[in-house]
Amino acid sequence: PKEYHTGMTKFLVSVKKEKKKAKEKGYLDEEEADPIAFPLYKLISQWFLEENDIMAFAFTVLQWGCMARSINIDPLGFHNFSKGQEDSIEIIYGATKADKTGENVMPKNIFGNPSDHRICIFFALGAYLCINRNKFSEGNDYLFRFGNTKEKMAAKNYCEALKQLVSTEARKEHVRQYCRLDHFHAHGTRKGSSVLATSGTTCPPPLTSVFHRGEWSLGDVQDVYWQWAAQGDTHLGRILAGHDPDSPDFAPVILLVSYWHPLVVVSLMMYMYM
């Protein structure tokens, strides 16, 4: 009917206007975000450190290592962490977009990188926990939610911080070398880490491990045959931490206590074994 087409046209025009407003505010659909390449990821971490925004720095390293959406990092608490395989931290979500009950979420082994503190999970979490140690003494289990912080607010604040991070022309120029400026978003971190794992090396981890880490579905094949295994996940975790699988140093990295500032070490020990 003519009335239907007229009404639908008005509705679609309204949707396009709202989408344009959202894009101007920095919000993007996940499929529209450009992948954040590994070199740009390191720059982002460096910039957050230069801005003394340690929360955003830790959030960035966690999101990259987990190959996660920002909303998956938002609710993480100490209960989601445990000592992992050999020299890793193991993270298990409580739930995901596709698995609301959390019955099928998979462990993610996150590794450190002593040669580059900008992308080292141990340095990032150690610094963050040291700075905010008084907030955790209040019995708060969440990493990024304090006081009356609402659900998803930490993720929203992070996305805003990421947008503000590239407000200078010099940083914008760096971003333009790797992605379109208006498609620069936190969603791109998840895409960038998956690109590095699958195409950024001649010795990639099993594709099954990538699917499990990203919590992507492979249908009945995954549920029945292609199960999670520690070997593939740790291979993937080391690549995401910046280790070269073609290098003889790709073996487990044993972190020497003397490498770290004492406060970082104490904070990490409390975090790992509390």
C-alpha positions in Angstrom: 0.0 0.0 0.0 1.0 3.6 -0.6 0.7 4.5 3.1 3.2 1.7 4.0 5.8 3.0 1.5 5.3 6.6 2.7 5.6 5.6 6.4 8.6 3.3 5.8 10.4 6.0 3.8 10.0 8.5 6.7 11.2 5.8 9.1 14.4 5.0 7.1 15.2 8.7 6.8 14.9 9.0 10.6 17.2 5.9 11.0 19.8 7.4 8.7 19.7 10.7 10.7 20.2 8.9 14.0 23.0 6.8 12.5 24.7 10.0 11.3 24.4 11.6 14.8 25.8 8.5 16.4 28.8 8.4 14.0 29.5 12.1 14.8 29.6 11.1 18.5 32.1 8.4 17.8 29.7 5.4 17.9 30.0 2.8 15.1 28.6 -0.5 14.3 31.1 -3.2 14.8 31.3 -4.1 11.1 32.1 -0.5 10.2 35.2 -0.1 12.4 38.5 -0.5 10.6 41.0 -3.0 12.2 43.6 -1.3 14.5 46.9 -2.7 13.2 49.5 -3.9 15.6 51.8 -0.9 15.2 48.9 1.4 15.9 47.9 -0.6 18.9 51.4 0.0 20.4 51.1 3.7 19.6 47.7 3.9 21.4 49.1 2.2 24.5 52.1 4.6 24.4 49.8 7.6 24.0 47.6 6.5 27.0 50.8 6.2 29.1 51.9 9.7 28.0 48.5 11.0 29.1 48.8 9.2 32.4 45.6 7.4 31.7 46.6 4.1 33.2 43.0 2.8 33.3 42.6 3.2 29.5 46.1 1.7 29.0 45.2 -1.4 31.0 41.8 -1.6 29.2 43.5 -1.5 25.8 46.0 -4.2 26.6 43.3 -6.5 28.0 41.0 -5.9 25.1 43.7 -6.7 22.6 44.9 -9.8 24.4 41.4 -11.2 24.9 40.4 -10.3 21.3 37.3 -8.8 22.9 34.6 -6.3 22.6 35.0 -3.4 25.0 31.8 -4.5 26.7 33.4 -7.8 27.5 36.2 -6.0 29.4 33.9 -3.7 31.2 32.6 -6.3 33.8 35.8 -8.2 34.4 36.7 -8.7 38.1 39.2 -10.7 40.1 36.9 -13.7 39.9 37.5 -13.9 36.1 41.3 -14.2 36.5 43.4 -17.2 37.5 47.0 -18.4 37.1 47.2 -19.8 33.5 49.4 -22.1 31.6 53.1 -21.7 32.7 53.7 -17.9 32.5 50.3 -16.6 31.6 47.2 -15.1 33.1 44.0 -17.0 32.3 40.7 -15.0 31.8 37.3 -16.5 31.6 34.3 -14.3 30.9 31.1 -14.6 33.0 29.0 -14.3 29.8 29.2 -13.0 26.2 26.9 -11.6 23.6 26.3 -15.0 22.1 26.4 -16.9 25.4 24.3 -15.1 28.0 24.6 -17.9 30.5 28.3 -18.3 30.2 28.1 -22.0 29.9 30.4 -22.2 26.8 32.9 -19.4 27.4 36.5 -20.5 26.8 39.7 -19.6 28.8 42.1 -17.1 27.3 45.8 -17.3 28.2 47.2 -13.7 28.2 51.0 -13.4 28.2 53.5 -10.7 29.1 56.1 -9.0 27.0 59.3 -8.0 28.9 60.8 -6.4 25.8 57.9 -3.9 25.3 56.1 -2.6 28.4 53.5 -0.8 26.2 51.9 -4.1 25.3 52.7 -6.1 28.4 49.7 -7.3 30.4 51.8 -7.7 33.6 53.0 -4.2 33.5 49.6 -2.8 32.6 47.7 -4.6 35.3 50.5 -4.1 37.8 50.6 -0.4 37.3 46.8 -0.1 37.3 46.3 -2.2 40.5 49.1 -0.3 42.3 47.5 3.1 41.5 44.0 2.0 42.4 44.9 -0.3 45.3 42.9 1.7 47.9 39.7 1.2 45.8 40.1 -2.6 45.8 40.5 -2.6 49.6 36.9 -1.7 49.9 35.9 -5.2 48.7 35.2 -4.2 45.1 35.7 -7.2 42.8 35.4 -5.3 39.5 38.6 -4.0 37.8 37.0 -1.0 36.1 33.8 -0.3 38.0 34.0 1.7 41.2 31.3 3.0 43.5 28.0 3.4 41.7 29.4 2.9 38.2 26.7 1.5 36.0 26.9 -1.5 33.8 28.7 -0.8 30.5 29.8 2.7 31.7 33.5 1.7 31.9 33.3 0.6 28.3 31.6 3.8 27.3 34.2 5.9 29.1 37.0 3.9 27.4 35.5 4.5 24.0 35.3 8.3 24.8 38.9 8.3 26.0 40.0 6.5 22.8 38.3 9.2 20.7 39.8 12.0 22.7 43.3 10.4 22.5 43.6 11.3 18.8 42.4 14.9 19.1 45.7 16.4 18.0 46.6 16.7 14.3 49.9 14.8 14.8 48.1 11.7 16.2 45.4 11.9 13.6 48.0 11.7 11.0 49.4 8.5 12.6 46.0 7.0 12.7 45.4 7.8 9.0 48.4 5.7 8.1 46.5 2.6 9.3 42.8 3.3 9.1 40.1 5.8 8.2 39.8 8.4 10.9 36.0 8.3 11.0 36.2 4.5 11.3 38.7 4.5 14.2 36.9 2.9 17.2 37.4 0.4 20.0 35.7 -2.3 17.8 38.9 -2.1 15.7 41.0 -3.4 18.5 39.2 -6.8 18.4 39.5 -6.8 14.6 43.2 -5.8 14.6 44.2 -8.6 17.1 42.4 -11.2 15.0 44.1 -9.9 11.8 47.5 -10.2 13.5 46.8 -13.7 14.7 45.6 -15.0 11.4 47.4 -13.0 8.8 50.2 -11.2 10.5 52.5 -14.2 10.7 53.7 -17.1 8.6 53.2 -19.4 11.6 49.6 -18.7 12.7 47.8 -20.6 15.5 45.0 -23.0 14.7 42.0 -21.2 13.3 39.9 -23.0 15.9 41.8 -21.3 18.7 41.1 -17.9 17.1 37.4 -18.6 17.0 37.3 -19.7 20.6 39.2 -16.7 21.8 36.9 -14.3 19.9 33.9 -16.3 21.1 32.8 -16.7 17.5 30.6 -19.6 16.6 31.5 -22.5 14.3 28.2 -24.1 14.7 27.8 -27.8 15.5 31.3 -28.6 14.3 32.8 -26.5 17.1 30.6 -27.9 19.7 31.2 -31.5 18.8 34.6 -31.8 17.2 36.7 -28.6 17.3 37.2 -28.2 21.0 39.3 -25.7 23.0 42.9 -26.9 23.7 45.6 -25.2 25.8 48.4 -25.6 23.1 46.5 -23.7 20.5 45.3 -21.0 22.9 48.8 -20.4 24.4 50.3 -20.2 20.8 47.7 -17.6 20.0 48.2 -15.7 23.3 51.9 -15.4 22.7 51.4 -14.0 19.2 48.9 -11.4 20.6 51.5 -10.4 23.2 53.9 -9.5 20.4 56.1 -12.5 20.4 57.3 -13.7 17.0 56.5 -17.4 16.4 59.3 -17.7 13.9 61.8 -16.7 16.6 63.7 -19.2 18.8 62.6 -17.0 21.7 58.9 -17.8 21.2 59.2 -20.3 24.0 57.8 -19.4 27.5 59.0 -16.1 28.8 60.0 -16.4 32.5 59.7 -13.0 34.0 62.5 -12.2 36.4 61.3 -10.5 39.6 64.3 -8.1 39.3 62.8 -6.8 36.0 59.8 -5.2 37.8 59.5 -2.4 40.3 58.8 -3.8 43.8 55.3 -2.3 43.9 54.3 -3.9 40.6 55.6 -7.3 41.8 53.7 -7.1 45.1 50.5 -6.0 43.4 50.7 -8.8 40.9 51.4 -11.4 43.5 48.3 -10.2 45.5 46.3 -10.2 42.3 47.4 -13.7 41.2 46.9 -15.5 44.5 44.3 -13.6 46.4 
